[in-house]
């Protein structure tokens, strides 16, 4: 079974954050991993775009009631009509989470991921939170994720 890695972050993102998230998506696809995210803009769009560019699959867990809310790079939209509660689904679905920048919704996903015992890797923000792994580049973040996936039981 393909491992699933969550890429979490806000719908608004800096230019550098967008490029970091896009690169994370590319690297996940190259590694043969399935990407899960919130399916919206910003970090989510960038990660899905990078994933699609490398032939990967991006699963978007959407907050609203329409599949048309998904960014154009989502391979599989999942409609929840749950608003921010969908963050819990993302954290449960991913075996590892990579946070790129982000706002309070991202913080909630980090918290749920840590509560579940999931490895959480942070790029660019949230580095002061106990329990997260810090990465300074997309390559380092994905390498850490791959290391965790190798060590996790199926």
C-alpha positions in Angstrom: 0.0 0.0 0.0 1.2 3.5 -0.8 2.1 5.7 2.1 0.2 8.9 2.5 2.0 12.1 3.5 0.1 15.3 4.5 1.2 18.7 3.4 -0.4 21.3 5.6 -0.4 25.1 5.4 -2.6 28.1 4.8 -4.5 29.2 1.8 -2.3 32.3 1.8 1.4 31.8 1.4 4.6 33.8 0.7 6.4 33.3 -2.6 9.1 31.3 -0.9 6.6 29.2 0.9 4.7 28.5 -2.4 8.0 27.3 -4.0 8.8 25.2 -0.9 5.4 23.5 -0.9 5.6 22.9 -4.7 9.0 21.3 -4.3 7.7 19.1 -1.4 4.9 18.0 -3.7 7.3 17.1 -6.5 9.6 15.2 -4.1 6.7 13.2 -2.6 5.5 12.2 -6.1 9.0 11.2 -7.2 9.2 9.0 -4.1 5.9 7.3 -5.1 4.0 8.7 -2.1 0.4 9.9 -2.1 -0.1 13.5 -0.9 -3.1 14.5 1.2 -4.0 18.1 2.0 -6.9 20.5 2.4 -7.4 20.9 -1.3 -7.5 24.7 -1.3 -5.2 27.5 -2.4 -1.8 28.6 -1.1 0.4 25.9 0.3 -2.2 23.2 -0.7 -2.3 24.4 -4.3 1.5 24.6 -4.5 2.0 21.1 -3.1 -0.7 19.6 -5.4 0.8 21.4 -8.4 4.3 20.0 -7.7 2.8 16.6 -7.1 0.9 16.7 -10.4 4.0 18.0 -12.3 5.8 14.8 -11.4 2.9 12.4 -12.1 1.8 11.9 -8.5 -1.6 11.8 -6.8 -3.0 14.5 -4.6 -6.0 13.8 -2.4 -7.8 17.0 -1.3 -10.0 16.8 1.8 -12.2 19.8 1.1 -13.9 21.9 3.8 -17.0 22.7 1.8 -19.9 21.0 0.1 -18.7 21.2 -3.5 -15.9 19.4 -5.3 -15.5 22.6 -7.4 -13.8 24.2 -4.3 -10.7 22.1 -5.0 -7.6 23.7 -6.5 -7.0 22.7 -10.2 -4.2 20.3 -9.2 -6.2 18.0 -6.8 -6.4 14.5 -8.3 -9.1 13.2 -6.0 -11.4 15.7 -4.2 -13.1 14.5 -1.1 -16.1 16.7 -0.2 -16.8 16.9 3.6 -18.9 20.0 4.3 -17.1 20.0 7.7 -15.2 23.3 7.6 -12.2 23.2 9.8 -13.2 19.9 11.3 -11.8 18.3 8.1 -8.3 19.1 9.6 -8.8 16.1 11.9 -9.4 13.9 8.9 -6.2 15.1 7.2 -4.2 14.4 10.4 -5.7 10.9 10.7 -5.2 10.1 7.0 -1.5 11.1 6.8 1.2 8.8 8.3 3.5 11.9 8.4 2.7 15.6 8.2 4.8 18.3 6.6 3.8 21.9 7.6 4.9 24.7 5.3 4.3 28.1 6.9 0.6 28.3 7.9 -1.9 29.9 10.2 -4.1 28.6 13.0 -5.7 25.9 10.9 -2.2 24.5 10.3 -1.5 24.7 14.0 -4.6 22.6 14.7 -3.4 20.0 12.2 0.0 20.0 13.9 -1.6 19.6 17.3 -3.9 16.7 16.2 -1.0 15.0 14.4 1.2 15.2 17.5 -1.7 14.0 19.7 -2.0 11.0 17.4 1.7 10.3 17.6 2.3 11.2 14.0 5.7 12.6 13.0 5.3 16.3 12.2 8.0 18.1 10.2 7.9 21.9 10.0 9.3 24.2 7.3 9.5 28.0 8.0 7.2 28.3 11.0 6.1 26.4 14.2 9.7 25.4 15.0 9.2 26.2 18.7 6.6 23.6 19.2 7.7 20.6 21.3 7.6 17.4 19.4 8.0 18.7 15.9 11.0 17.9 13.6 12.6 21.0 12.0 13.6 21.1 8.4 15.3 23.9 6.6 14.7 22.7 3.0 12.0 20.8 1.2 14.6 18.1 0.5 15.3 17.7 4.2 11.6 17.6 5.0 10.9 14.9 2.6 14.0 12.9 3.6 12.8 13.0 7.2 9.3 11.9 6.1 10.8 9.0 4.2 13.0 8.0 7.2 9.9 8.0 9.4 7.9 5.9 6.9 10.7 3.4 6.7 10.6 3.0 10.5 6.8 2.9 10.9 4.9 -0.4 11.0 2.5 -1.0 8.1 
